[in-house]
């Protein structure tokens, strides 16, 4: 429910703020090998499950989400509005 709420908020803000030249987007991250996820990263069964579900067959690294954020914030992403950019190595399409 929370994820759906964020998606609805992004779209509503994109419509409301667009006329002022303000874009609103969000990033939906997949599983990243971070300190917060250490227990999962070090769990062989979970890691095997994750790697079998992600077409890239690996955990994402924290720096890999930066490119998505930079794109959305840069001039290159100036016409992207109301979008949820999924950064998950393809996991969502492999469901």
DOZATI-246779 format. One record per residue (C-alpha): x, y, z. Coordinates in steps of 0.2 Angstrom, whole numbers, always signed. Each point is the difference from the previous one (the first is absolute). Layout:
REM residues N
      x      y      z
      X      Y      Z
...
***
This chain:
REM residues 95
      x      y      z
     +0     +0     +0
    +14    +12     +4
     +8     -3    -17
    -16     +4     -9
     -2    +16    +10
    +17     +6     -5
     -4     -4    -18
    -16    +10     +1
     +9    +14     +9
    +13     +1    -14
    -13     +1    -14
    -11    +12     +9
    +15    +12     +4
     +6     -2    -18
    -16     +6     -7
     -2    +14    +13
    +18     +7     -1
     +3     -3    -18
     -7    +16     -6
    +13     +9    +11
    +14    -10     -9
     +2    -11    +15
     +2    -19     -3
     -4    -13    +13
     +7    -18     -2
     +5    -14    +12
    +12    -14     +0
     -6    -18     +5
    +16     -9     +5
     +2    -19     +0
    +11     -9    +12
    +16     +9     +3
    +15     -7    +10
     +1    +13    +13
     +5     -1    +19
    -19     +0     +4
     -2    -16    -10
    +16     -9     +6
    -10    -15     +8
     -9     -3    -17
    +16     +2    -10
     +9    -12    +11
    -14    -13     +0
     +4    -12    -14
    -18     -6     -3
     -7    +17     -1
    +15     +6    -12
     -3    -16    -11
    -19     +4     -1
     +4    +18     -4
    +13     -4    -13
    -12    -12     -8
    -14    +13     -1
    +11    +15     -7
     +5     -2    -18
    +17     +8     +4
     +2    -14    +13
     +8    +11    +13
     -4    +13    +14
     +0    +18     -5
    +14    +11     +7
     -5    +16     +9
     +9    +11    -13
    -11     -7    -14
    -15     +9     +6
    +10    +17     -2
     -1     +0    -19
    -19     -1     +1
     -1    +14    +12
    +12    +11    -10
     -9     -3    -16
    -17     +5     +8
     +8    +16     +7
    +10     +4    -15
     -5     +9    -16
     +0    -16     -9
    -15     -5    +11
     -9    +17     -2
    -15     -7    -10
     -2    -15    +12
    -15     +3    +11
    -11    -11    +11
    +11    -15     -3
     +5    -14    +13
    +17     -5     -6
     +3    -18     +5
    +18     -4     +4
     +0    -19     +4
    +10     -9    -13
    -16     -6     -9
     -7     -9    +15
    -18     +7     -2
     -1     -6    -18
     +6    -17     +5
    -14     -3    +12
***
